[in-house]
Amino acid sequence: MTRSIPGRSVPRFLRRFAAVAACALLVASSSAFAQSRSERIRERLKTRPEDPTLWYFLAGAEFAEGHKDEGLAALGKVDSLGRGFLPVHDLGFEAAWDDSSFQALRARIEAKLPRVTTAREVFRLEKGLIPEGITWDPRTRSYFVGSIARHEILRVEAAGKAGHWSRPGELGNVLGLAVDAPRRRLHAVSTDLEGTPDSTSNRIVTYDLETGKLLRSVTVAAAAQLNDVTVGPGGDLFTTDSRAGNVFRIHAETGAIDTLVILPGANGIAVSADGKALYVAHSTGVARLDLAGADPPLARIEIPAGETIAAIDGLYTDGATLIGVQNLTTPGRVVRIHLRADGKGADRIETLLSHHHPALDEPTTGVLVGRTFALLATTQVARFGPGGKIESPETLKAPVVLAIPLDPSRDQPRSVPGR
């Protein structure tokens, strides 16, 4: 049975993962559609007045609606209540970008962020791919990278040499990727970001890692826009539908599809280390679903006051921690979420890489490779527009993958306060 996460009145915001216009505003009732975006967010703030993430989205909404003073006041609340935020050049903030008061406040918020730039370049790819998803096969020591623009999956050797993996015409726009190493399978999200997805647009395709043969294609007809995919310990697949907010399970043997929950803004997805729970990143936090159904869905795991784990794109499990890639509440940040023993909250949020690194240009996803996190750091997905056109293709950068150490030596400090 489909379950809906409570507290659904959360703001709609731009989904950077595909550079499409805007994703769904969550509303409590149909009457809320008559309200402005800022009014809807203010309604939600009545129940969570100390939530800096809601104040962040409110600031963007107020600026977009032409309410400069209200926008500055909301951003001031972000400054006083939160850390880990930095306004990006969209979501409404672009309307105030040249305003000196806004820039002064933005600089004050930025000054609180740690500078964490310890990462090395692993490889770079040719321009024009517009990659979004990446995964790794430990047996062959190969990366797989999905291209939105070219409708394909590339195989990249550990040394950085890239070659074609999928065949022409097999795929639509490629988003999430996941390797099931024990079963020698590669799973990928194939969707349509160029037009209007229909009931056949959203598929999870499965390849044999040994032969490259396309083994299965499961159409998720109920999906509006599939985004990410991960593998459970029994081989079941879990995938998110960011446009409609669905979270689906695809059964390993039969390909049957269950809708587990409706979670507006669902994006990154990860199975807990013990295989008993599913973590789903969404607009304002990270939800936890008990896969056995013993506990009700938890809309947002608890985190320390002032922190944000909102709008995470890629989400991954590493033992008792989660690793998340943010590209909306800041221009780019990788965080490590140190979970409590019960898995329903976090004791600490750690910055693994901050926006100060010069290669960060719309980071989206990553993958654990030994004791490093390989980050798809330069994607420029926002350049990919309607009809598959790339904005200013002559100025595209080469996609870059960085390796972030997960266990740095004690003589290498993880972060330095300030700018």
N, C-alpha and C positions, 0 to 999 in steps of 0.2 A: 504494500500500500504506500502511495506517495505521502510523504510527510512534509509539512511546510514549517520552516523555521519561524518562530514567533518574532514579533517586532520588525515588520517588513517595511516600515516607512523610512527608508534610507535613501539619500539622494542619488539621482542618476548622474553619471559622469562619463567623460570620454574614455573609451576603451582604447588605450594606446597600442594594445597588442596587434591591432589590424588597421589602425588609422581610419576606422570608419567613424561616422559622425558622432553618435552618442549612444550610450547604453541606458538601460531602463531605470527610470526613477522608481523607487519602491513606494507604494502608496498603501495606506491603511484601508481606503475605500474609494469607490469610483468618484465621489465628490471631490476628492483631493486633486483630481485632474484640473479643476477650475482654479487651483492655487498656482502661484508662481513657484519657481524652483526654490527660491529663498524661503518662501512661506512654508513649504513642505519640510525643509530642513529645520526651520524654527520649531515646527510641531514636534519633530523627533527630539530636539534639544530639551523640550520640556521633561522628557523622561531620562535624558542623559546630559544634564547641563555642564558636567565637567569633562565631557569627551572632546579632546582637542581635534580629533579627526572630523567630527561634525562641524566644529568651528572653522576648520580649514576649508571644507567644501562650501560652507556658508559664505566665507569671504569671497571665494571665486564667483559664487552665484550673485552676490550683491554687486560686485564690480561689473559682471556681465550685464546686469539689469540697470546699470547706470547709477548705482547708489554708492558713491565713493566713500562718504563718511561711515556708512554702515559697514562697508567692506573693510575699511581700515580698523574699525572697532572690532570686527570679528577676527581679523588677523592679529590684532593686539591680544585677544584671548588665546590664540594659538601660541603666541610668544610667552604668555604668562602661565599657561597650563601644560604646554607640551614641549617635547624635544624630538628630534628626528624628522622635522618637517623643513621644507624649503619650497616656496611656490615655484611652479613650472610655468612655461610660457604658453599655457592654454588653460582650459577649465574656467575661463573668465578672467584670469589674472592678466592676460594680455591687454585687457581694456585699461588697466592701470599701470602698465609696465613702464611708461615714461614719466610717471608721476614721482616727484622727489620724495614725498611722504611715504609712498609705497616702497620705494627703493631703500629708504633709510630703515624702515621696519624690516624689510626683507634681509638687509645686511645684518641687523641685530639678531635675527633668527638664525642666519647662517653662521654667525660667530660662535654660536653654542654647539655647533656640530663638530664631532671629532674629525680629524684629518687622518684617514686610513687608506694608504695607497700601496700597500705591500701586495704586489701581484706581478707575474711575469707573462709576457705574451707567449702563447703556445703556437698559434698559427693565424694566418689571415687568408681570406678567400677573395675571389675576384669581385669587383664591383657589380652591382646590379642584381644580386641574388635576393636581397631583402630577406634574410633568414629570420626565423622566429623560434624554432625548436632545435634542441641538440640533445644527443644521448651518446652512450659509450658502451662498447662491447669489450669486456675485460679479456675474453679468450683470444680474440684477434687483435686486440689493442687498436681498435678502430673507433673513430667518432662517426656519428651520422648527423647530418645537418639538413633541416628542411628549408626549402626555398618557397616563399610566398609568391614571388614574382614569376618564377620559372616552372612552377608546378612540379617540383621534383625533390627527391632525396639524394644527397651526395654522401659518399663514403670518403672519409678523410683518414689516411694512415697517421699513426702517431707522429711521424716526421713532418706531417702537414701536407702531403700530396693528396689532392682531391680527385675523385672520379665519380662518374654517374653510377647511381645504384638503381633507382627506379627507371622504368621504361617510359618513353613518350606516350602521353595519352592516358596513363594509368591513374593519375592523381589530379585533384584540384589544387587549391592553395593549401600548402602544408603548414600546419601549426605544431601541436604537441607531438613529441616522439618519446617512446619508451622501449628499452631493451629488456626482454625476459631472457637472461643469460642461461639459466638452467634448461629451459625448454628450447633454446636457440631460436627465438622469435624476435622480430622487430615490429612494433606497433606504431601506427601513425594516424594523426587526424588529417583527413582530407575534407575540405569544405569549399565554400564559394564566398569570397570576400569582394568579388568584382561586380556582382549584381545583387539579385534578391534570392537568397538561398531557398530552395524548395524542398519537398519531402525526400528527394533523392540526393541532395547536395552534401549532407553530413554523413560521413562514413568513418569507420575505423578499419584501416587496412592492415593486414598482417603478412609479413614476409618471413621466409626461411632464411636465417642468418648464414647458413652454410652454402646455400645455392643461389640466393637472391630471388627465388621464385615467389610470386605473389600467391599466398595460400588461401586468404579469405578476405572478403570485404563485407562488413556488416553495416548496413544502412540504418541510421538512427532517425527514423521518420519523424519522431516527436520533437527533435531538436530544432532550434532556430539558428544556432551558431555554435557548433562544437569548438572547443578551444584546447584543452589539455587532456592527457591520458596517463594513467599509471597502472601498474600490475600488482594484484594481490598475491599472497603467498601460494594460493591454490591455482593461480593462473587466470582468475577472473580479472576483467578490465574495469576500471572506473574512469569516467570521463565527465567533463564539465561542459555545460551549455551556457556561455556567458550572456547571451542575449536574453534568453528566457529564464535563466537561473536554475535550470534542472541539473541534477547530479544523477548520472545513470550508472548502473552496473550491467556489464555484458558477461554472461556466464561462459566460462571457458569451453565447455564441451558442446553446448547446444547453440550458443550465440544468442540465446534469449535475452531480452533487455528488460530490466526493472528500473523504474524511476524511484530513487531512494529518498530524495528530498527536493524541495524548491528553495533555493538559496540565491536570492537576487545578487547579480554581480559575480557569480561563481567563476573562479579562474584556476589558479594553481591547485594541485591536488596531490596528496601523499598518504600512503598507508603507514600506520605506526610500526615501529620496529618489531612489536610482538604480533602484528597482523590483525589485531582485534579492533582497531579504530581507524577511521578515515578523517584526515584533516583537509579542509577545503578553504582556500583563501577567497575572500570576497571583498565587497566595497569597503567595509568598515572594520574588518578583522579577520580572524581565522576561526572557522567552525569546527566542531568535533562531532563525528557520528560514530556511535557504537554499532559495529557491524553485526553483532549478535542481537541487537534490538533491545537489550536489557535496560539501557538508559535512554531517555529522550534526547533528541539532537540538542547540542549546545551551540547557540548562535554565535557566541564569541568566547573563546577561552580567555580566562582572566590574565591580565598583564599588569606590570607595575604602573602606577599612576604616572600619567604624562607621556608614556611611550606610545608608539604606533606600530602596528603590524597590518595596517590597512592597505588595500589595493596591491597586494602582492601578486606578481605575475607567476613566475615559476616557484614551486614549493617542493621541498625534498626532506626526507627523513634521514638523519644521521645519528643513530643510537638514541639517546635521550634528548636530542635536540632536533629542531626544524631549521632549515636554511631557506630563506626567502629572498626573492629579487623584487625590489620596488622600483617603479619608474613613474609614479604618479604623485605621490606625496613628497617626493624629491626628484631631481633630475635623474637620479640613479643611485641605488644603495643596495648592498647585500647585507642581510642581517642574519644572526644566529639566535634562535629562540630557545632558551634553556628551559625545558619543560619541568614541571613538578613531577613527583613520583606518580601522582594519579592521572597525569596527562591532561588535566582539565584546566591548567593554568601554567603560567611561566613565571619563574623567579627573576629572570634577567633577560634583557634584550641587548645583544652585542652587535656592534657594527664591524663587519668583516672587510668591507670595502666601501669607501665613500665617493660622493660625486666628484671629489677633487681629482680622481685619476683621469688623465687626459684621454684614455680610450673609451670612457663611458659615454655612449651616445645612444640612448634608448636601449639599455640592457633589458633582456626579456627572460631568458631561461638559462639553465645550467645543468650540470650533472656531476655527481661525485666520481672522482677518478683517484682511487687510493685515498690518501690523506690530503688531497687538494680538491677544490671545487672549481671546475672548468665553467667559466661564465661566458655566455654569448654577449659580449660587452658592447659591440658596435653593430646595430641592426638597421637603424633609420627607418623603422617600420612606418612611421608617420608620413613618410614620403610616398607610400603606396596608396593610391587613391581610387575613386570610382572608375570602373571600366578597366582596372589594371594599369592605369597610367602612373608613372613615377614622376613626382615633382622634381624639376631641375636635375635630371639624371646626370648632367655633366659635372655636378658638384658632389656626387655620391662619394662616400668614403668606402674603403675596403672593409668588409666585415672582419672583426677581430675577436678572437677567443683568448681570454686570460685565465691563468691558473692562480687561484687564491689559496695559500697554505692554511690548513685547518688546525694545525698544531705547531704554531711558530715557536722558535726557540725562545728561552727566557730573555736572551739578550737582544731580541727584536721586539720592541714595544708594539702592541697591536694598534694603539691609537694615541694621538696627540691632540689635546683640546685646542680649540681655536682654529683659525684659518691659516 
